[in-house]
Amino acid sequence: MTQDPADPESFDEFLDDEQADELFDEGLDEEAPEADTAEQRFDLLRLRDTPLAERTAEEADPADAAEQARVVDPGDDEYR
């Protein structure tokens, strides 16, 4: 999907696995250890808002389901 800077709806906040593989398929930096880059990528992927189980519309209010699916960084002091 192409992104149009004038249309905010054309930007996807999260990448699909296939898109992420294409984006991160570039070679590793010579100075960056593979373990460090893997750990940094894991930290970014860990913060994705993905539900543990899919719910139907009848089971939960959409706003409640979105709030419960939100991932919060454990070190985030601003979240209440």
mmJSON file of the N, C-alpha and C atoms, coordinates in Angstrom:
{"data_MODEL":{"atom_site":{
"group_PDB":["ATOM","ATOM","ATOM","ATOM","ATOM","ATOM","ATOM","ATOM","ATOM","ATOM","ATOM","ATOM","ATOM","ATOM","ATOM","ATOM","ATOM","ATOM","ATOM","ATOM","ATOM","ATOM","ATOM","ATOM","ATOM","ATOM","ATOM","ATOM","ATOM","ATOM","ATOM","ATOM","ATOM","ATOM","ATOM","ATOM","ATOM","ATOM","ATOM","ATOM","ATOM","ATOM","ATOM","ATOM","ATOM","ATOM","ATOM","ATOM","ATOM","ATOM","ATOM","ATOM","ATOM","ATOM","ATOM","ATOM","ATOM","ATOM","ATOM","ATOM","ATOM","ATOM","ATOM","ATOM","ATOM","ATOM","ATOM","ATOM","ATOM","ATOM","ATOM","ATOM","ATOM","ATOM","ATOM","ATOM","ATOM","ATOM","ATOM","ATOM","ATOM","ATOM","ATOM","ATOM","ATOM","ATOM","ATOM","ATOM","ATOM","ATOM","ATOM","ATOM","ATOM","ATOM","ATOM","ATOM","ATOM","ATOM","ATOM","ATOM","ATOM","ATOM","ATOM","ATOM","ATOM","ATOM","ATOM","ATOM","ATOM","ATOM","ATOM","ATOM","ATOM","ATOM","ATOM","ATOM","ATOM","ATOM","ATOM","ATOM","ATOM","ATOM","ATOM","ATOM","ATOM","ATOM","ATOM","ATOM","ATOM","ATOM","ATOM","ATOM","ATOM","ATOM","ATOM","ATOM","ATOM","ATOM","ATOM","ATOM","ATOM","ATOM","ATOM","ATOM","ATOM","ATOM","ATOM","ATOM","ATOM","ATOM","ATOM","ATOM","ATOM","ATOM","ATOM","ATOM","ATOM","ATOM","ATOM","ATOM","ATOM","ATOM","ATOM","ATOM","ATOM","ATOM","ATOM","ATOM","ATOM","ATOM","ATOM","ATOM","ATOM","ATOM","ATOM","ATOM","ATOM","ATOM","ATOM","ATOM","ATOM","ATOM","ATOM","ATOM","ATOM","ATOM","ATOM","ATOM","ATOM","ATOM","ATOM","ATOM","ATOM","ATOM","ATOM","ATOM","ATOM","ATOM","ATOM","ATOM","ATOM","ATOM","ATOM","ATOM","ATOM","ATOM","ATOM","ATOM","ATOM","ATOM","ATOM","ATOM","ATOM","ATOM","ATOM","ATOM","ATOM","ATOM","ATOM","ATOM","ATOM","ATOM","ATOM","ATOM","ATOM","ATOM","ATOM","ATOM","ATOM","ATOM","ATOM","ATOM","ATOM","ATOM","ATOM","ATOM","ATOM","ATOM","ATOM","ATOM"],
"id":[1,2,3,4,5,6,7,8,9,10,11,12,13,14,15,16,17,18,19,20,21,22,23,24,25,26,27,28,29,30,31,32,33,34,35,36,37,38,39,40,41,42,43,44,45,46,47,48,49,50,51,52,53,54,55,56,57,58,59,60,61,62,63,64,65,66,67,68,69,70,71,72,73,74,75,76,77,78,79,80,81,82,83,84,85,86,87,88,89,90,91,92,93,94,95,96,97,98,99,100,101,102,103,104,105,106,107,108,109,110,111,112,113,114,115,116,117,118,119,120,121,122,123,124,125,126,127,128,129,130,131,132,133,134,135,136,137,138,139,140,141,142,143,144,145,146,147,148,149,150,151,152,153,154,155,156,157,158,159,160,161,162,163,164,165,166,167,168,169,170,171,172,173,174,175,176,177,178,179,180,181,182,183,184,185,186,187,188,189,190,191,192,193,194,195,196,197,198,199,200,201,202,203,204,205,206,207,208,209,210,211,212,213,214,215,216,217,218,219,220,221,222,223,224,225,226,227,228,229,230,231,232,233,234,235,236,237,238,239,240],
"type_symbol":["N","C","C","N","C","C","N","C","C","N","C","C","N","C","C","N","C","C","N","C","C","N","C","C","N","C","C","N","C","C","N","C","C","N","C","C","N","C","C","N","C","C","N","C","C","N","C","C","N","C","C","N","C","C","N","C","C","N","C","C","N","C","C","N","C","C","N","C","C","N","C","C","N","C","C","N","C","C","N","C","C","N","C","C","N","C","C","N","C","C","N","C","C","N","C","C","N","C","C","N","C","C","N","C","C","N","C","C","N","C","C","N","C","C","N","C","C","N","C","C","N","C","C","N","C","C","N","C","C","N","C","C","N","C","C","N","C","C","N","C","C","N","C","C","N","C","C","N","C","C","N","C","C","N","C","C","N","C","C","N","C","C","N","C","C","N","C","C","N","C","C","N","C","C","N","C","C","N","C","C","N","C","C","N","C","C","N","C","C","N","C","C","N","C","C","N","C","C","N","C","C","N","C","C","N","C","C","N","C","C","N","C","C","N","C","C","N","C","C","N","C","C","N","C","C","N","C","C","N","C","C","N","C","C","N","C","C","N","C","C"],
"label_atom_id":["N","CA","C","N","CA","C","N","CA","C","N","CA","C","N","CA","C","N","CA","C","N","CA","C","N","CA","C","N","CA","C","N","CA","C","N","CA","C","N","CA","C","N","CA","C","N","CA","C","N","CA","C","N","CA","C","N","CA","C","N","CA","C","N","CA","C","N","CA","C","N","CA","C","N","CA","C","N","CA","C","N","CA","C","N","CA","C","N","CA","C","N","CA","C","N","CA","C","N","CA","C","N","CA","C","N","CA","C","N","CA","C","N","CA","C","N","CA","C","N","CA","C","N","CA","C","N","CA","C","N","CA","C","N","CA","C","N","CA","C","N","CA","C","N","CA","C","N","CA","C","N","CA","C","N","CA","C","N","CA","C","N","CA","C","N","CA","C","N","CA","C","N","CA","C","N","CA","C","N","CA","C","N","CA","C","N","CA","C","N","CA","C","N","CA","C","N","CA","C","N","CA","C","N","CA","C","N","CA","C","N","CA","C","N","CA","C","N","CA","C","N","CA","C","N","CA","C","N","CA","C","N","CA","C","N","CA","C","N","CA","C","N","CA","C","N","CA","C","N","CA","C","N","CA","C","N","CA","C","N","CA","C","N","CA","C","N","CA","C","N","CA","C","N","CA","C","N","CA","C"],
"label_alt_id":[null,null,null,null,null,null,null,null,null,null,null,null,null,null,null,null,null,null,null,null,null,null,null,null,null,null,null,null,null,null,null,null,null,null,null,null,null,null,null,null,null,null,null,null,null,null,null,null,null,null,null,null,null,null,null,null,null,null,null,null,null,null,null,null,null,null,null,null,null,null,null,null,null,null,null,null,null,null,null,null,null,null,null,null,null,null,null,null,null,null,null,null,null,null,null,null,null,null,null,null,null,null,null,null,null,null,null,null,null,null,null,null,null,null,null,null,null,null,null,null,null,null,null,null,null,null,null,null,null,null,null,null,null,null,null,null,null,null,null,null,null,null,null,null,null,null,null,null,null,null,null,null,null,null,null,null,null,null,null,null,null,null,null,null,null,null,null,null,null,null,null,null,null,null,null,null,null,null,null,null,null,null,null,null,null,null,null,null,null,null,null,null,null,null,null,null,null,null,null,null,null,null,null,null,null,null,null,null,null,null,null,null,null,null,null,null,null,null,null,null,null,null,null,null,null,null,null,null,null,null,null,null,null,null,null,null,null,null,null,null],
"label_comp_id":["MET","MET","MET","THR","THR","THR","GLN","GLN","GLN","ASP","ASP","ASP","PRO","PRO","PRO","ALA","ALA","ALA","ASP","ASP","ASP","PRO","PRO","PRO","GLU","GLU","GLU","SER","SER","SER","PHE","PHE","PHE","ASP","ASP","ASP","GLU","GLU","GLU","PHE","PHE","PHE","LEU","LEU","LEU","ASP","ASP","ASP","ASP","ASP","ASP","GLU","GLU","GLU","GLN","GLN","GLN","ALA","ALA","ALA","ASP","ASP","ASP","GLU","GLU","GLU","LEU","LEU","LEU","PHE","PHE","PHE","ASP","ASP","ASP","GLU","GLU","GLU","GLY","GLY","GLY","LEU","LEU","LEU","ASP","ASP","ASP","GLU","GLU","GLU","GLU","GLU","GLU","ALA","ALA","ALA","PRO","PRO","PRO","GLU","GLU","GLU","ALA","ALA","ALA","ASP","ASP","ASP","THR","THR","THR","ALA","ALA","ALA","GLU","GLU","GLU","GLN","GLN","GLN","ARG","ARG","ARG","PHE","PHE","PHE","ASP","ASP","ASP","LEU","LEU","LEU","LEU","LEU","LEU","ARG","ARG","ARG","LEU","LEU","LEU","ARG","ARG","ARG","ASP","ASP","ASP","THR","THR","THR","PRO","PRO","PRO","LEU","LEU","LEU","ALA","ALA","ALA","GLU","GLU","GLU","ARG","ARG","ARG","THR","THR","THR","ALA","ALA","ALA","GLU","GLU","GLU","GLU","GLU","GLU","ALA","ALA","ALA","ASP","ASP","ASP","PRO","PRO","PRO","ALA","ALA","ALA","ASP","ASP","ASP","ALA","ALA","ALA","ALA","ALA","ALA","GLU","GLU","GLU","GLN","GLN","GLN","ALA","ALA","ALA","ARG","ARG","ARG","VAL","VAL","VAL","VAL","VAL","VAL","ASP","ASP","ASP","PRO","PRO","PRO","GLY","GLY","GLY","ASP","ASP","ASP","ASP","ASP","ASP","GLU","GLU","GLU","TYR","TYR","TYR","ARG","ARG","ARG"],
"label_asym_id":["A","A","A","A","A","A","A","A","A","A","A","A","A","A","A","A","A","A","A","A","A","A","A","A","A","A","A","A","A","A","A","A","A","A","A","A","A","A","A","A","A","A","A","A","A","A","A","A","A","A","A","A","A","A","A","A","A","A","A","A","A","A","A","A","A","A","A","A","A","A","A","A","A","A","A","A","A","A","A","A","A","A","A","A","A","A","A","A","A","A","A","A","A","A","A","A","A","A","A","A","A","A","A","A","A","A","A","A","A","A","A","A","A","A","A","A","A","A","A","A","A","A","A","A","A","A","A","A","A","A","A","A","A","A","A","A","A","A","A","A","A","A","A","A","A","A","A","A","A","A","A","A","A","A","A","A","A","A","A","A","A","A","A","A","A","A","A","A","A","A","A","A","A","A","A","A","A","A","A","A","A","A","A","A","A","A","A","A","A","A","A","A","A","A","A","A","A","A","A","A","A","A","A","A","A","A","A","A","A","A","A","A","A","A","A","A","A","A","A","A","A","A","A","A","A","A","A","A","A","A","A","A","A","A","A","A","A","A","A","A"],
"label_entity_id":["1","1","1","1","1","1","1","1","1","1","1","1","1","1","1","1","1","1","1","1","1","1","1","1","1","1","1","1","1","1","1","1","1","1","1","1","1","1","1","1","1","1","1","1","1","1","1","1","1","1","1","1","1","1","1","1","1","1","1","1","1","1","1","1","1","1","1","1","1","1","1","1","1","1","1","1","1","1","1","1","1","1","1","1","1","1","1","1","1","1","1","1","1","1","1","1","1","1","1","1","1","1","1","1","1","1","1","1","1","1","1","1","1","1","1","1","1","1","1","1","1","1","1","1","1","1","1","1","1","1","1","1","1","1","1","1","1","1","1","1","1","1","1","1","1","1","1","1","1","1","1","1","1","1","1","1","1","1","1","1","1","1","1","1","1","1","1","1","1","1","1","1","1","1","1","1","1","1","1","1","1","1","1","1","1","1","1","1","1","1","1","1","1","1","1","1","1","1","1","1","1","1","1","1","1","1","1","1","1","1","1","1","1","1","1","1","1","1","1","1","1","1","1","1","1","1","1","1","1","1","1","1","1","1","1","1","1","1","1","1"],
"label_seq_id":[1,1,1,2,2,2,3,3,3,4,4,4,5,5,5,6,6,6,7,7,7,8,8,8,9,9,9,10,10,10,11,11,11,12,12,12,13,13,13,14,14,14,15,15,15,16,16,16,17,17,17,18,18,18,19,19,19,20,20,20,21,21,21,22,22,22,23,23,23,24,24,24,25,25,25,26,26,26,27,27,27,28,28,28,29,29,29,30,30,30,31,31,31,32,32,32,33,33,33,34,34,34,35,35,35,36,36,36,37,37,37,38,38,38,39,39,39,40,40,40,41,41,41,42,42,42,43,43,43,44,44,44,45,45,45,46,46,46,47,47,47,48,48,48,49,49,49,50,50,50,51,51,51,52,52,52,53,53,53,54,54,54,55,55,55,56,56,56,57,57,57,58,58,58,59,59,59,60,60,60,61,61,61,62,62,62,63,63,63,64,64,64,65,65,65,66,66,66,67,67,67,68,68,68,69,69,69,70,70,70,71,71,71,72,72,72,73,73,73,74,74,74,75,75,75,76,76,76,77,77,77,78,78,78,79,79,79,80,80,80],
"pdbx_PDB_ins_code":[null,null,null,null,null,null,null,null,null,null,null,null,null,null,null,null,null,null,null,null,null,null,null,null,null,null,null,null,null,null,null,null,null,null,null,null,null,null,null,null,null,null,null,null,null,null,null,null,null,null,null,null,null,null,null,null,null,null,null,null,null,null,null,null,null,null,null,null,null,null,null,null,null,null,null,null,null,null,null,null,null,null,null,null,null,null,null,null,null,null,null,null,null,null,null,null,null,null,null,null,null,null,null,null,null,null,null,null,null,null,null,null,null,null,null,null,null,null,null,null,null,null,null,null,null,null,null,null,null,null,null,null,null,null,null,null,null,null,null,null,null,null,null,null,null,null,null,null,null,null,null,null,null,null,null,null,null,null,null,null,null,null,null,null,null,null,null,null,null,null,null,null,null,null,null,null,null,null,null,null,null,null,null,null,null,null,null,null,null,null,null,null,null,null,null,null,null,null,null,null,null,null,null,null,null,null,null,null,null,null,null,null,null,null,null,null,null,null,null,null,null,null,null,null,null,null,null,null,null,null,null,null,null,null,null,null,null,null,null,null],
"Cartn_x":[0.85,0.0,0.892,0.621,1.407,0.875,1.76,1.38,1.38,0.307,0.167,0.34,1.367,1.59,0.408,-0.418,-1.568,-2.753,-2.71,-3.822,-3.36,-3.662,-3.211,-3.76,-4.908,-5.5,-4.691,-3.783,-2.997,-1.822,-1.545,-0.451,-0.965,-0.264,-0.626,0.314,-0.247,0.579,1.416,0.86,1.562,1.752,2.869,3.179,2.699,2.295,2.023,3.354,3.323,4.562,5.352,4.66,5.345,5.997,5.294,5.856,7.044,6.951,8.045,9.267,9.053,10.178,10.877,10.101,10.692,11.464,10.903,11.541,12.814,12.766,13.902,14.816,14.569,15.385,16.735,16.902,18.175,19.279,20.492,21.614,21.851,22.43,22.736,23.944,23.967,25.108,26.319,27.467,28.678,29.014,28.703,29.08,28.014,26.846,25.768,25.736,25.919,25.829,24.416,24.329,23.039,22.093,22.623,21.781,21.169,21.934,21.416,20.297,20.486,19.442,18.192,18.362,17.206,16.448,17.175,16.536,15.773,16.358,15.683,14.422,14.495,13.32,12.244,12.647,11.684,10.96,11.696,11.07,10.019,10.294,9.32,8.099,8.312,7.197,6.364,6.983,6.285,5.231,5.451,4.54,3.382,3.235,2.115,0.825,-0.222,-1.532,-2.191,-2.002,-2.625,-3.452,-4.676,-5.512,-5.048,-5.195,-4.839,-5.839,-7.092,-8.137,-9.101,-9.499,-10.451,-11.824,-12.521,-13.858,-14.837,-16.048,-17.084,-17.738,-18.511,-19.154,-20.144,-20.723,-21.718,-21.08,-19.819,-19.187,-18.751,-18.314,-17.791,-18.04,-18.179,-18.279,-16.953,-16.974,-15.725,-14.745,-15.256,-14.368,-13.695,-14.45,-13.873,-12.844,-13.147,-12.216,-10.927,-11.033,-9.84,-8.997,-9.645,-8.91,-8.205,-8.867,-8.267,-7.154,-7.196,-6.165,-4.936,-5.029,-3.92,-2.732,-1.566,-0.334,0.322,0.67,1.288,2.683,3.635,5.008,5.054,5.628,5.666,6.378,7.259,7.973,7.282,6.072,5.355,4.664,5.213,4.651,3.429,3.249,2.157,0.838,0.859,-0.377,-1.128,-2.396,-3.231,-4.502],
"Cartn_y":[-1.171,0.0,1.23,2.146,3.368,4.337,5.181,6.141,7.536,8.257,9.615,10.552,11.424,12.32,13.239,13.506,14.379,13.641,12.32,11.522,10.688,11.124,10.38,8.963,8.707,7.373,6.358,6.838,5.909,5.324,5.856,5.348,4.252,3.141,2.032,2.067,2.148,2.256,1.007,-0.146,-1.396,-2.131,-2.766,-3.52,-4.954,-5.536,-6.968,-7.692,-8.977,-9.74,-9.722,-9.831,-9.836,-8.48,-7.395,-6.065,-5.843,-6.317,-6.159,-6.935,-8.138,-8.924,-8.206,-7.601,-6.87,-5.66,-4.953,-3.755,-4.089,-5.133,-5.476,-6.515,-6.848,-7.837,-7.27,-5.974,-5.363,-5.953,-5.881,-6.451,-5.737,-6.438,-5.844,-4.928,-3.924,-3.029,-3.817,-3.529,-4.27,-4.133,-2.97,-2.713,-3.153,-3.5,-3.891,-5.408,-5.904,-7.357,-7.855,-9.038,-9.595,-9.732,-10.107,-10.273,-8.939,-7.852,-6.539,-6.085,-6.269,-5.856,-6.713,-7.992,-8.864,-8.432,-8.067,-7.628,-6.322,-5.397,-4.125,-4.337,-5.206,-5.481,-6.174,-7.083,-7.768,-6.764,-5.795,-4.785,-3.984,-3.668,-2.927,-3.774,-5.027,-5.902,-6.257,-6.271,-6.605,-5.554,-4.324,-3.239,-3.095,-4.019,-3.973,-4.325,-3.625,-3.897,-5.039,-6.249,-7.4,-8.139,-8.453,-9.169,-10.609,-11.117,-12.504,-13.441,-13.054,-13.869,-12.929,-13.319,-12.501,-12.569,-11.458,-11.404,-10.961,-11.434,-10.996,-9.742,-9.078,-7.827,-8.037,-9.225,-9.477,-9.667,-10.03,-10.374,-9.168,-8.096,-6.959,-5.668,-4.588,-3.274,-2.976,-2.433,-2.188,-1.283,-0.277,0.615,-0.131,-0.973,-1.758,-2.751,-3.393,-4.365,-3.681,-2.481,-1.749,-1.343,-0.898,-0.493,-1.686,-2.826,-4.004,-4.59,-4.359,-4.892,-4.001,-2.819,-1.868,-2.395,-2.279,-2.706,-1.477,-1.558,-0.438,-0.848,0.021,-0.232,-0.266,-1.316,-1.41,-0.232,0.429,1.567,2.888,2.868,4.086,4.633,5.705,6.293,7.157,7.572,8.459,7.729,6.413,5.669,5.517,5.789,5.633,4.95],
"Cartn_z":[0.0,0.0,0.0,-0.901,-0.944,0.088,0.555,1.573,0.975,1.203,0.716,1.907,1.893,3.036,3.324,2.321,2.527,3.139,3.145,3.66,4.85,6.081,7.259,7.326,6.701,6.732,5.937,5.074,4.26,5.043,6.221,7.037,7.957,7.995,8.862,10.058,11.256,12.457,12.683,12.378,12.609,11.296,11.164,9.96,10.094,8.978,8.951,9.07,9.395,9.516,8.22,7.099,5.802,5.529,5.842,5.647,6.578,7.805,8.755,8.291,7.758,7.257,6.114,5.213,4.1,4.606,5.574,6.092,6.86,7.667,8.511,7.875,6.609,5.921,5.501,5.677,5.321,6.188,5.715,6.453,7.77,8.697,9.993,9.865,10.69,10.731,11.207,10.647,11.005,12.485,13.052,14.437,15.439,14.974,15.88,16.017,17.238,17.441,17.129,16.57,16.166,17.359,18.508,19.699,20.127,20.029,20.412,19.484,18.187,17.252,17.415,17.704,17.922,19.178,20.224,21.464,21.252,20.504,20.248,19.42,18.429,17.604,18.441,19.321,20.187,21.075,21.624,22.478,21.717,20.455,19.657,19.337,18.99,18.649,19.873,21.033,22.276,22.612,22.181,22.522,21.54,20.61,19.67,20.4,20.06,20.647,19.883,20.364,19.725,20.761,20.436,21.4,21.577,22.786,23.046,22.396,22.381,21.754,21.042,19.867,19.118,19.782,19.77,20.346,19.278,19.399,18.473,19.027,18.202,18.603,19.743,19.835,20.876,22.257,22.298,23.573,24.391,23.732,24.48,23.718,24.472,23.866,23.154,21.947,21.214,21.957,22.665,23.41,24.563,25.259,26.35,25.827,24.714,24.138,23.704,23.125,22.698,23.901,24.966,26.17,26.815,26.853,27.468,26.615,25.317,24.427,24.385,24.95,24.902,25.696,25.086,25.739,26.346,27.604,28.299,28.733,28.479,28.891,30.42,31.007,32.474,33.134,32.42,32.985,32.729,32.201,31.859,33.1,33.674,34.886,34.596,33.343,32.993,32.81,32.646,32.42,33.73,33.708,34.906,34.525],
"occupancy":[1.0,1.0,1.0,1.0,1.0,1.0,1.0,1.0,1.0,1.0,1.0,1.0,1.0,1.0,1.0,1.0,1.0,1.0,1.0,1.0,1.0,1.0,1.0,1.0,1.0,1.0,1.0,1.0,1.0,1.0,1.0,1.0,1.0,1.0,1.0,1.0,1.0,1.0,1.0,1.0,1.0,1.0,1.0,1.0,1.0,1.0,1.0,1.0,1.0,1.0,1.0,1.0,1.0,1.0,1.0,1.0,1.0,1.0,1.0,1.0,1.0,1.0,1.0,1.0,1.0,1.0,1.0,1.0,1.0,1.0,1.0,1.0,1.0,1.0,1.0,1.0,1.0,1.0,1.0,1.0,1.0,1.0,1.0,1.0,1.0,1.0,1.0,1.0,1.0,1.0,1.0,1.0,1.0,1.0,1.0,1.0,1.0,1.0,1.0,1.0,1.0,1.0,1.0,1.0,1.0,1.0,1.0,1.0,1.0,1.0,1.0,1.0,1.0,1.0,1.0,1.0,1.0,1.0,1.0,1.0,1.0,1.0,1.0,1.0,1.0,1.0,1.0,1.0,1.0,1.0,1.0,1.0,1.0,1.0,1.0,1.0,1.0,1.0,1.0,1.0,1.0,1.0,1.0,1.0,1.0,1.0,1.0,1.0,1.0,1.0,1.0,1.0,1.0,1.0,1.0,1.0,1.0,1.0,1.0,1.0,1.0,1.0,1.0,1.0,1.0,1.0,1.0,1.0,1.0,1.0,1.0,1.0,1.0,1.0,1.0,1.0,1.0,1.0,1.0,1.0,1.0,1.0,1.0,1.0,1.0,1.0,1.0,1.0,1.0,1.0,1.0,1.0,1.0,1.0,1.0,1.0,1.0,1.0,1.0,1.0,1.0,1.0,1.0,1.0,1.0,1.0,1.0,1.0,1.0,1.0,1.0,1.0,1.0,1.0,1.0,1.0,1.0,1.0,1.0,1.0,1.0,1.0,1.0,1.0,1.0,1.0,1.0,1.0,1.0,1.0,1.0,1.0,1.0,1.0,1.0,1.0,1.0,1.0,1.0,1.0],
"B_iso_or_equiv":[0.0,0.0,0.0,0.0,0.0,0.0,0.0,0.0,0.0,0.0,0.0,0.0,0.0,0.0,0.0,0.0,0.0,0.0,0.0,0.0,0.0,0.0,0.0,0.0,0.0,0.0,0.0,0.0,0.0,0.0,0.0,0.0,0.0,0.0,0.0,0.0,0.0,0.0,0.0,0.0,0.0,0.0,0.0,0.0,0.0,0.0,0.0,0.0,0.0,0.0,0.0,0.0,0.0,0.0,0.0,0.0,0.0,0.0,0.0,0.0,0.0,0.0,0.0,0.0,0.0,0.0,0.0,0.0,0.0,0.0,0.0,0.0,0.0,0.0,0.0,0.0,0.0,0.0,0.0,0.0,0.0,0.0,0.0,0.0,0.0,0.0,0.0,0.0,0.0,0.0,0.0,0.0,0.0,0.0,0.0,0.0,0.0,0.0,0.0,0.0,0.0,0.0,0.0,0.0,0.0,0.0,0.0,0.0,0.0,0.0,0.0,0.0,0.0,0.0,0.0,0.0,0.0,0.0,0.0,0.0,0.0,0.0,0.0,0.0,0.0,0.0,0.0,0.0,0.0,0.0,0.0,0.0,0.0,0.0,0.0,0.0,0.0,0.0,0.0,0.0,0.0,0.0,0.0,0.0,0.0,0.0,0.0,0.0,0.0,0.0,0.0,0.0,0.0,0.0,0.0,0.0,0.0,0.0,0.0,0.0,0.0,0.0,0.0,0.0,0.0,0.0,0.0,0.0,0.0,0.0,0.0,0.0,0.0,0.0,0.0,0.0,0.0,0.0,0.0,0.0,0.0,0.0,0.0,0.0,0.0,0.0,0.0,0.0,0.0,0.0,0.0,0.0,0.0,0.0,0.0,0.0,0.0,0.0,0.0,0.0,0.0,0.0,0.0,0.0,0.0,0.0,0.0,0.0,0.0,0.0,0.0,0.0,0.0,0.0,0.0,0.0,0.0,0.0,0.0,0.0,0.0,0.0,0.0,0.0,0.0,0.0,0.0,0.0,0.0,0.0,0.0,0.0,0.0,0.0,0.0,0.0,0.0,0.0,0.0,0.0],
"pdbx_formal_charge":[null,null,null,null,null,null,null,null,null,null,null,null,null,null,null,null,null,null,null,null,null,null,null,null,null,null,null,null,null,null,null,null,null,null,null,null,null,null,null,null,null,null,null,null,null,null,null,null,null,null,null,null,null,null,null,null,null,null,null,null,null,null,null,null,null,null,null,null,null,null,null,null,null,null,null,null,null,null,null,null,null,null,null,null,null,null,null,null,null,null,null,null,null,null,null,null,null,null,null,null,null,null,null,null,null,null,null,null,null,null,null,null,null,null,null,null,null,null,null,null,null,null,null,null,null,null,null,null,null,null,null,null,null,null,null,null,null,null,null,null,null,null,null,null,null,null,null,null,null,null,null,null,null,null,null,null,null,null,null,null,null,null,null,null,null,null,null,null,null,null,null,null,null,null,null,null,null,null,null,null,null,null,null,null,null,null,null,null,null,null,null,null,null,null,null,null,null,null,null,null,null,null,null,null,null,null,null,null,null,null,null,null,null,null,null,null,null,null,null,null,null,null,null,null,null,null,null,null,null,null,null,null,null,null,null,null,null,null,null,null],
"auth_seq_id":[1,1,1,2,2,2,3,3,3,4,4,4,5,5,5,6,6,6,7,7,7,8,8,8,9,9,9,10,10,10,11,11,11,12,12,12,13,13,13,14,14,14,15,15,15,16,16,16,17,17,17,18,18,18,19,19,19,20,20,20,21,21,21,22,22,22,23,23,23,24,24,24,25,25,25,26,26,26,27,27,27,28,28,28,29,29,29,30,30,30,31,31,31,32,32,32,33,33,33,34,34,34,35,35,35,36,36,36,37,37,37,38,38,38,39,39,39,40,40,40,41,41,41,42,42,42,43,43,43,44,44,44,45,45,45,46,46,46,47,47,47,48,48,48,49,49,49,50,50,50,51,51,51,52,52,52,53,53,53,54,54,54,55,55,55,56,56,56,57,57,57,58,58,58,59,59,59,60,60,60,61,61,61,62,62,62,63,63,63,64,64,64,65,65,65,66,66,66,67,67,67,68,68,68,69,69,69,70,70,70,71,71,71,72,72,72,73,73,73,74,74,74,75,75,75,76,76,76,77,77,77,78,78,78,79,79,79,80,80,80],
"auth_comp_id":["MET","MET","MET","THR","THR","THR","GLN","GLN","GLN","ASP","ASP","ASP","PRO","PRO","PRO","ALA","ALA","ALA","ASP","ASP","ASP","PRO","PRO","PRO","GLU","GLU","GLU","SER","SER","SER","PHE","PHE","PHE","ASP","ASP","ASP","GLU","GLU","GLU","PHE","PHE","PHE","LEU","LEU","LEU","ASP","ASP","ASP","ASP","ASP","ASP","GLU","GLU","GLU","GLN","GLN","GLN","ALA","ALA","ALA","ASP","ASP","ASP","GLU","GLU","GLU","LEU","LEU","LEU","PHE","PHE","PHE","ASP","ASP","ASP","GLU","GLU","GLU","GLY","GLY","GLY","LEU","LEU","LEU","ASP","ASP","ASP","GLU","GLU","GLU","GLU","GLU","GLU","ALA","ALA","ALA","PRO","PRO","PRO","GLU","GLU","GLU","ALA","ALA","ALA","ASP","ASP","ASP","THR","THR","THR","ALA","ALA","ALA","GLU","GLU","GLU","GLN","GLN","GLN","ARG","ARG","ARG","PHE","PHE","PHE","ASP","ASP","ASP","LEU","LEU","LEU","LEU","LEU","LEU","ARG","ARG","ARG","LEU","LEU","LEU","ARG","ARG","ARG","ASP","ASP","ASP","THR","THR","THR","PRO","PRO","PRO","LEU","LEU","LEU","ALA","ALA","ALA","GLU","GLU","GLU","ARG","ARG","ARG","THR","THR","THR","ALA","ALA","ALA","GLU","GLU","GLU","GLU","GLU","GLU","ALA","ALA","ALA","ASP","ASP","ASP","PRO","PRO","PRO","ALA","ALA","ALA","ASP","ASP","ASP","ALA","ALA","ALA","ALA","ALA","ALA","GLU","GLU","GLU","GLN","GLN","GLN","ALA","ALA","ALA","ARG","ARG","ARG","VAL","VAL","VAL","VAL","VAL","VAL","ASP","ASP","ASP","PRO","PRO","PRO","GLY","GLY","GLY","ASP","ASP","ASP","ASP","ASP","ASP","GLU","GLU","GLU","TYR","TYR","TYR","ARG","ARG","ARG"],
"auth_asym_id":["A","A","A","A","A","A","A","A","A","A","A","A","A","A","A","A","A","A","A","A","A","A","A","A","A","A","A","A","A","A","A","A","A","A","A","A","A","A","A","A","A","A","A","A","A","A","A","A","A","A","A","A","A","A","A","A","A","A","A","A","A","A","A","A","A","A","A","A","A","A","A","A","A","A","A","A","A","A","A","A","A","A","A","A","A","A","A","A","A","A","A","A","A","A","A","A","A","A","A","A","A","A","A","A","A","A","A","A","A","A","A","A","A","A","A","A","A","A","A","A","A","A","A","A","A","A","A","A","A","A","A","A","A","A","A","A","A","A","A","A","A","A","A","A","A","A","A","A","A","A","A","A","A","A","A","A","A","A","A","A","A","A","A","A","A","A","A","A","A","A","A","A","A","A","A","A","A","A","A","A","A","A","A","A","A","A","A","A","A","A","A","A","A","A","A","A","A","A","A","A","A","A","A","A","A","A","A","A","A","A","A","A","A","A","A","A","A","A","A","A","A","A","A","A","A","A","A","A","A","A","A","A","A","A","A","A","A","A","A","A"],
"auth_atom_id":["N","CA","C","N","CA","C","N","CA","C","N","CA","C","N","CA","C","N","CA","C","N","CA","C","N","CA","C","N","CA","C","N","CA","C","N","CA","C","N","CA","C","N","CA","C","N","CA","C","N","CA","C","N","CA","C","N","CA","C","N","CA","C","N","CA","C","N","CA","C","N","CA","C","N","CA","C","N","CA","C","N","CA","C","N","CA","C","N","CA","C","N","CA","C","N","CA","C","N","CA","C","N","CA","C","N","CA","C","N","CA","C","N","CA","C","N","CA","C","N","CA","C","N","CA","C","N","CA","C","N","CA","C","N","CA","C","N","CA","C","N","CA","C","N","CA","C","N","CA","C","N","CA","C","N","CA","C","N","CA","C","N","CA","C","N","CA","C","N","CA","C","N","CA","C","N","CA","C","N","CA","C","N","CA","C","N","CA","C","N","CA","C","N","CA","C","N","CA","C","N","CA","C","N","CA","C","N","CA","C","N","CA","C","N","CA","C","N","CA","C","N","CA","C","N","CA","C","N","CA","C","N","CA","C","N","CA","C","N","CA","C","N","CA","C","N","CA","C","N","CA","C","N","CA","C","N","CA","C","N","CA","C","N","CA","C","N","CA","C","N","CA","C","N","CA","C","N","CA","C"],
"pdbx_PDB_model_num":[1,1,1,1,1,1,1,1,1,1,1,1,1,1,1,1,1,1,1,1,1,1,1,1,1,1,1,1,1,1,1,1,1,1,1,1,1,1,1,1,1,1,1,1,1,1,1,1,1,1,1,1,1,1,1,1,1,1,1,1,1,1,1,1,1,1,1,1,1,1,1,1,1,1,1,1,1,1,1,1,1,1,1,1,1,1,1,1,1,1,1,1,1,1,1,1,1,1,1,1,1,1,1,1,1,1,1,1,1,1,1,1,1,1,1,1,1,1,1,1,1,1,1,1,1,1,1,1,1,1,1,1,1,1,1,1,1,1,1,1,1,1,1,1,1,1,1,1,1,1,1,1,1,1,1,1,1,1,1,1,1,1,1,1,1,1,1,1,1,1,1,1,1,1,1,1,1,1,1,1,1,1,1,1,1,1,1,1,1,1,1,1,1,1,1,1,1,1,1,1,1,1,1,1,1,1,1,1,1,1,1,1,1,1,1,1,1,1,1,1,1,1,1,1,1,1,1,1,1,1,1,1,1,1,1,1,1,1,1,1]
}}}
